[in-house]
């Protein structure tokens, strides 16, 4: 990684815990390769301190933007001056940029990264039925992007029933063509089952859904990036399912982030090669 200087543009990466984040290992080698004087800097911040910390960080003159990860994506929405429709519907934000007038504008790329990865693997969205386990920040983002991609049915499950209920209502309001409702974590009958919870990040976590109910034709997607093959993905492979690892979602959304922050874009293939070489 190139040295950070006084001229370096900073993108802060905010989360808790911060140790599992992979983004710096993708962005920073890319910046170095192309001579871009910028760096992604991971910073751990507790939920109680997050609003004050975010406001203070954007008072720094060399901070251009922020990547936001768990558990701050939902809390970020109330701290923005403006945002996209995706942020409004999902009530989640994972990218913030400071505009020239100093105001903070929010975007949401998790869902689009997830959908782009599925599309690259040949998943057909029109008319598909999808189960999403987890209605927090990333689950909401995936639901919005699936709705935009033209799926027919979404079942949502979350241990926080109110969160799932609110997301169902917002999706139904903005996407009237969509059959969306609360569900149990049973993947039977779905074309896609997505884990959008932290389950799988720590050893001994229970599976987020009943893997014994997976049919071979069900595509299983993961957001956890602690390992390439989480227990859920291994169970899905054992059932003959096609899978998508959490890191795939990350790589697919990096080009969107780069453009959002005003940097030159990249292909997924280039980003993977650079990260692997680093």
Helices and strands as residue ranges (DSSP letters): E 9-15, H 23-33, E 38-44, H 47-57, E 63-68, H 73-76, G 77-79, E 82-83, H 85-90, E 95-98, E 104-107, H 110-120, E 129-133, H 137-149, E 153-157, H 161-174, E 179-182, E 192-195, G 211-213, E 219-222, H 231-238, E 243-244, H 246-260, H 268-277
